Each structure stands twice: as structure tokens, then as C-alpha cells.
């Protein structure tokens, strides 16, 4: 910071402290008083050191020496007591040994921070998802799934740290550039406290990196680890694709006979799927088998590419296929497989391919029967086994949706994770305290998603998956839906 800028900052403090003194009280003891000073545009206060950081990342002063009620550019404050006042602070070391949803800590809590999006009575948060371009998701269902849990809490009188939560959702159109645009809009125009992503690997990575630059917390379902590990405010609430690779290989070899069969992987050609590919390929090799077919196709692939890869896999006798693509293109592959009379064991990981709209189309027009996919959420048809309130919430808040659908389950389950993250800092909710407490939460249970556990050096919190199977008409009690055949799985 230039000397002129620092002098100007100090002048604000001096004027605030000196104005308004009454005659005849100059010699009387003056009790410590809170001091307020204005931050320059774009500047922030490091909650650990008290250093004032300008928009270019330069240290321009220290809030501890100037006081600790800081007026930020957005009007938020950093609350506390002036240095040397002797007033109590929240900087004591805290911790808990409670195994369920506990906060484990040996470091000092950050004091104050940025509270954009947080008012006395409410918290504003923002999500993005590929409502178009990747999966057959009804946008109305997505919008309602994003906020049904928060509205249900308000309906039943349950607050989150003494506040209600308002959740907004924007369409990223399965496009990283649009994801950044809508995330930036929610932060800079709508003033959300935090961001979160439902699905779409490239979009989640792009938005998470923007959020890190903007110092906004970001939570998503687990996707790639590339470019995300090490971001201070990023948290994955479910297993990443790389973490699921060995688990999927375990399923194939232990239960599906893959060790003595030809196996393949079909994925989109994006660097953000490379860690998933490498993890799975290494796990298969370690299990004593390998990939007889390993193909990456463009994210813009269409029906002709679908016909081509099916022809190739059939010619090579591939019996088990791990699919890591968009649901829309996977459905084209399934249709091509049906026309070529090709019925392998389809397997995979992820989020949106385990939707009933995919099962309905894939069962009727493709070869999806008995496909097995990992999912962070149970199948909609089984939701009552995992959460007795989901259908009650949908009927109460959105009666026109009757008992809801599985995309609403995605939003409902993620919201249950977010609730515990938002509650952990207590009433003093700031972005810095959110990150501090989130990375110390252990064994966060929702009943819908597998338990989540974070650590200061590990923000990948997933611990397991649900194993969902597509049961098409004519198979068991086939209804062209996904069914949960194993839950909260961490090994096979």
C-alpha cells in the first residue's frame, strides 16, 4: 500500500475516535470503546493475523492495532474489541470429541470476517447446475429441489444459527464459461454468502476457482480433484471421481466377474476426467486385470460417435463398460447399443446419470437393464428408507409436485449438509469462520448423503456411496427406475 493510502486509512480512525468529546471530560478515565474504520475498496482483513490486505494482495496495515470493527466495501463488519482493551474475544482454542457432527480443533477460531449475504434474520446462498445441455432435468424440479429443504425448515420453525436460509439457483448450461458468469453474478450482484454446485465437473471446477479468487466459500458434490485440491474455501461433500475409481474396480472384480472379462472405459475428453481415468485404470491393474478398451470422445459427440464406439466395443468383446460422460450422450450410446444388439454391464459414478428420467429412457430405448452406478443419494423410490421428511416437505411446500423426484433429492440432501456447515460457526457467521469450522467438522450425517468428514488439510469429505441399479420392465419388479441395492458403501 502507498503511504498516502495508509495515512488516509489512519485518518478515518483518528477522526472517529476524536470527534464528539464533551467539555470537562478530558481528564476523566475513558473506558475502552469500539473503533470503526473504513477499508479501501476491495480490501479484506486476514482473520488469523489481523493484517489488512488490499485488492492486489499487499499488506497495508493491521486491524489489531487500529481497532476491530471494520467497515468493508460491502458494508459488512469485522466485530471485536480494540487492541489492548482487555475485552473478551472468541479467539480461544475450541474443540469437541463428539463423534457425530463434532468440530475437532486445536487452533484458534478466527474473529469476525466477511459477512456478505448474512443479515440478522437470513442467509442468502447461491447454486449453479446444468439445467440444460447435459441431462434431461426438468428446470422447475431443479429450482424447487434447491430450496425445498430450506423452506421446510422455515415451515416447521427450525432456524439455521438463528436465521432462515434463502437459496437461489442459476443455469450454467453445462458450460464452464457460463458457470463462472452466473457464479460471478450471484456473488457480485446478488450478494450471496457462499456458492455450491450440484453437478457438471468442468463447471464445478471453473466456478470453484472463481470463488477461491473472490474468497467466497464453495461446496459441491465430489467431481474432479484437478485444480480443486488446495483451494482454501472449496469443500467436496461426496467422494470425488478419483476416490470412487478403486471402489468401482472393487465392485467389478469382486462381484461382477470383471477379472476374467474384457473391460472398457468410455469418457469425455476433458482434463478434468483424467484423474478419474487414471485412478480407475490403476485400480484395475492392481486387481490383476486391465482395460481392453479405453476411449475418450469430445464433449460435443453426437449419435454418429455413439454408433461408432458401440461398434468398437462390441467388436472387441467388451463385457463391462465404465461410462463417464453426460447423461444426454450416454442415452445416445444406449440407443446405439440397442440397435446393434449390444448389452454389456454398464457401470459408473457421478450424479445425474442415476436420475429416473435417464432410467426411463435408457430402459425403453436402450440396454440399461441391470446397470449399476454409484450415487451420493439413494434412488427416489427408496427415499422413505433414508429420510422420513422428504416427501412430507415436498407435499407441504410444493404440493403440485406430489412426492417430488430424484433431482429434488439431490438438492435436499446437499442442503442438509450445508445446514450443518452453516450452523457450525454459531451466530457469528462469516466466510472466514465458515471455512474454519467446516474443515474441522467430522462425521456429518444427513441420512441421505453418506457421512461427511473434513480436516484442515483435507477438504474432500466423502466417505462412501449408494449403489443404485436400473431395473427395467421384465426384470424382477422392473419399473424403469433406479433402485438402491446397497447403501453407504465404502468397500465391496
N, C-alpha and C positions, 0 to 999 in steps of 0.2 A: 504494500500500500504506500502511496505517496505520503510525504509528511503533511501536505495540505489536507488530504482526506482524513488522516488520523486526528489532526488538530480540529477539524470540523466535527468529527465524532465526539471528541472530548468536550467541545464547546457545548454540545447538546446536553451532556451530563452536567456540566458546571451550571448552566442556566437553570436546569430543572432543579438542582439542589439549592441554588441561592435565592430564587425568586420567592416572594411572599412572606419573608420573615417579618414578624411584628416588632414594633418598637419596644424596648425594655426587656427583651428576652434573650439578648445576645449573650449574657453571662450565665444563663440558666443551662443546666445539663440538657442535652438534646438526645432523646433515645434514638437508637438506630432506626432509620427509615428506609423503605424500599426505594431504590433508584431506578429510573427508567431512562433508556437511551435508544435512539433510533439506529437501526442497521442500515448501511448503504444498500441500494438495490442489488439483489442477487446474493448478498452476504448471508452466511449462516454461522451458528455457534457450534463448535465441536463439543458434544456433551461430556466427553471424557476429560478434556484438557481445559475447557473454557475458552479456547482460542477462537477469535473471530476470523472467519475465512471469507475472503471476497470472492466475487464471481469467477475470478481466474485461478482460484485455489491458493492465493497468497495469504499468509497470516498477517492480519492488520491490527491486532490488538488482543486483549483478553478480557472476557466478560467478568471474570472473577475479581479483577482489580477495579472494574468500573461499576459493578453492581450486577444484579442478575434478574432484573425484569426488563427484557429486551423486546422492543417493538420491531418485528420483522417487516420485510417488504410487503407481505400479505396481511399484515395486521395481527398475526399471531404473536404470542409472547413466550418468553422463557422465564418461568417463575422461580423465585428463590429468595435469598437474603443477601444483602451487601456483604462483601468480604470483610471479615473481622467483626461482624455484628454479634456473633455468638448464637445466632438463631439456629434452630434445628433444621436439618436438611434430610432429604431422602437418600443420601449417598452412602448409607450404611450397607455393609455386606449382608445379602439376604440369601435364603435358600430353603429347600424343603426336601424331605426324604419320602414324601408320599409317592407311592409308585404310580398312582393314577392321576395323570394330568398335572404332575408336580412341576415346579420350577426349580431346577438344580443350578446353584450359583455359588461361586466363591469370589466373584468380582463385585465391584461397587456398581450400584444402579446409576445410570445417567440421570442427571437432574434436568427436567424441562426438555426443551427441544421444539420442533416444528409441529404445530397442531392444526395445520390447514385441513379443512373438512370436518373438524370436530367443533361442535358447539356445546352449550350447556346441556342440551337435550337430545342431540342426534349426532350420528356419524355418517358421512357420505363416502361410499366406496364405489369403484368402477370396474367393470369386467369387459372383456372382449372375447368373441368366439366367431368361428366360421359359419355364420348363419346361412351363407350361400357359398357355393364354389367347391365344397368338399363332401358334404353329407346331406342326405335328404332329411333335414331338420326343419320342422315347422317353426318359423320365426316367432310365432305367437307363443308356442310352447316354450321356446328358449327364454323369451322375455319373462314369462311367468315363473319358470323354473329358477330364474336368477333371484327373484325376490320373495318367493312364496314362504320360505323359512323365516325371513326377517319379519314379514307381515304376520305370520302365525305367532311369532314371539310377542309382537305388539298386541295381537288379538287376545292372547292369553295372559297379558300383563307381565311378561318376563322381559326385563331390560338387559342390555349388554353394558356392563360397567355403569349402570345408571342412565343409559341412553337407548334410544331406538336407532336402528340402522336403516339407511336408505341406500339401495343398490341400483345402479344404472348399468345398462348393457349396450355395447356398440358392436356392429358387424364389421369384422376385419376382412371378410370376403376371401378368406384363405390366401391372403396376400401379405407378406411381411411389411411392405411399404405402407399399406393401408392400416395394418396393425399399429405401426408407430404413429401414424396420423391420428387414429382415434384415441390412442392412449395419451398422446400429447394434448389432444383436445379435452379429454376428461381431466387431466392434471391442470392445464393452464387456463382453460375456460370454465370448466365446471367446478374446479377446486376440490377434487376428491382427496381423501386422506391416503388411500392406497389403491393399488391395482391388482387384478388377478385374471388368470387366463384359464378357460375351460378346455381348449383343445387346439391342435394345429402347431406342430413342432417349430417350423420356421417362424411363425407368427409369435409364438410364446417367447422364443429366443430374442427376436427383434424388440418386442415390447419390454422384455425384462432388462435388456441392455439400455434402452432409453430410460427406464425407471431408475436404474442404477445411476445414470448420469444426472438425473433430476433429483436424486436422493429421496426417492419415493419407494416404500416397501412394495414388493411384488410377490404374489403367491400363485402357483399354478399346480395343475396335475403334473406328474413326472413325465418328461419327454426326453430330449437330448440332454447330455451333460456339457456338451461343447459350448464354450462361451458363457456358461452359466455358473459353473463351479467357481467359487471365489468372489462372486458379486455379493457385496455386503448385505444388501437388502432383499436378496432373492431366496425363496423357500419353495421346495417341491414337496407337495403334500402326499404324493404317492410314489411308488417305485419308478425310477427312470427306465427308459427302454434298455439301456445298457445293463442295469441291475436285473431286469427281467430276462435277459438273454440266457444266463446259466439256468434259471428256473424253468424256462421253456425247453431248453435242451434236456433237462432232468425229466420233464414230463414226457417228451418224445422217446427218450431212451428207456426210461423206467416203466412206462405204462403203454406206450403206443408202438413198440417194436421197431423203433427207428434204427437201432444199431445194425440190423441186418437188412435194411431197406435203403433205397435211394432217396436222399433228402435234398430239398432245394429252398432257396430264399429269393423272394421277389420283392423289390423295394423301389421306392422313388429315388432318383438320382439327386440327392441333396447332401451336402457335407454334414448336415445335422442328423443324418441317419447312419453316418459312418461308425460312430461308437456303438450303436445298437448292432450293426452288422458284425463288427469285429468281436464284440462280446459274445454273440451267439456262435459265430464260427469257431472261436477259440474253445468255447464250452463243448461244442460238438466234437471237436478234435480230441479234447481231453477225455471225452466219454468213449473214445475209440471208434468214431465214425467221422464223416466229413460231408461237405456239400457237393453233390453231384451236379447241381445247377445253382448258379449264383448270378442273378441278373438285376441290373438297375435300369430303370426306364425314366424318361422325362416326366416331370410333374404335369406336362401338357399332353401326355399319352391319351390316345382315344381307342376306339373299337378295333382298328386295324392292328395296333400294337397288342391289344388284348388277345386277338386271334393268333398272332404270331407267337407270343410267349406260351400260350396253351399248347400250340402245335409242338413247340420245342420241348416243353416239359413232358408231354405225352410220349414223344419220340424217344426221350431219354429214360422213360420208365420211372419218373419221379413220383414217389408214393406219398410223401409228406412235404407240404409247402408252407413255409413261414411267410406271411404276407404283411408288408409294411408299406402301405400306400393309403391314399384317400379312400373312403368308403365308396364314393361315386365310381372311381375306376375299378375298384375291386368287384363291384357289381357287374361291370362290363366283362371282367375276366371270368366271373361265374357264368355269365350268359354264353361266352365263348366256349367254356368248358362243357356246357350242356350240349351245344351244337356239335362238339367233337367227341361226345361221349367219354369225357374225362372226369373221373371222380376221385381225386386224391383226398388225403386227410388234410384239410385246411386248418392251420393254427396261426396264432398271432398274439400281439399285445396291443395296448392302446386304449382308446376311449370310445370313439364314435362308431367303430365297426361293430361294437357289441350293442347297438341300438336295435329295437324291434322293427323299425322301418327297414333296416338292412336285412334282417332275418326274413321279413315278409317277402321282399323282392327276391332275395337270394334263394329262398326255398322254392318259390313258384317258378322262377325263370332261370335258376342256376343249379349248382351242385353243392349247396351249403350244408346239407344234412350231416349232422354229427360233427360239424366244425367246432373247434374248441379254442376260445380266445380268453386271454387274461383281461380283467377289467378292474378298475378301482371301486366299482359299485356293483351291487348284486343285480340280477335281472329284475325287471319291473314286476314280473309275475310273482316273484318271491319276496317282494319288499316287506310284506307284513311280518315275515320271519325276522327281519332285521330292525325295523322301525315301526312301532305301532301308531305313530303320529303322522306319518307321511300322508296317507290317504285322508285322514281327518283334516289335515292342514289344507290340502287341495280342495276338499269339499267346502271348507269354511271360507277360504279366500277366493277361490276361483271355481265356484260350483258348476260353471259351464264346461269345465274340463273333466267333470265327474271324478274319476280316481287318478287322473294325471297320466303321465307316461315316463319312459325311462330317461329322456333328456331332462325332465324336471327332477328326477332322482339325482342326476349329476350335480345340478345346481344346489339342490337341497343338502346333499352330502358334503359338498365343498363348503357351503355356508356353515355347517355345523363345526367344521374345522376352524374356519375363520372366526367364529364366535369365541372359541376358547383362546385364540391368539389375541383377539381384541380385548378380551377380559383380563388377560394376564397382567398388564401394567397397572390395573386398577383405574381409579378415576382420573389420574394424571396421564392421559393418553396422548403421547406424541409419537412421531415417526421413529425417533431415536429409541424411545422406551419400548415401542412395539418390537423393533429388531432385537433389542437386548433381551427381552423376556421370551420372544419367540424362539430364539436359538438356545434357550435353556428349558424349554418345555419337553417333558418326557411322557410317553405312553398316552397321547391324546386319543381318547376313544369316542367314537361317534355312533357306533353300531352300524353305520352304513359303509364308510371307508375303513380299510384296515387301520389299526392304531398307527399314530404318527409320533416320531421322536426326533428331536433336533439336538444339536450341540453347537457350541460356538465355532468349532472347526468343521462342522458337517451340517449343511442346510438341506441335505437330501433326506427327507424324513420318512419315506415309505418303508413299510415293514413286511408287506405281503400283498396278495391279490385275491380276487374271486376268480374261480374258473367257471366260465359260462359256456354252455353248449347249445348249438342251434338244433332244435327238434322240429323237423318238418313233418307235414302230414304223412301218415303212414308209418312213422317211426315212433314207437312207444305211444304216448298220448300226444303225438305231434300236433302242434298248434301254430307252426310257423313263427315261433318266438324263441328267444334265448331263455335258458333255464340255468340256474345256479346249481352246479353239481358238486362244487367244493368251495368253501368259504374261508377267508383269512388264511390262505395258504402261504407258507414260506419255504416249503420243500416237498418233494414227492418221493 
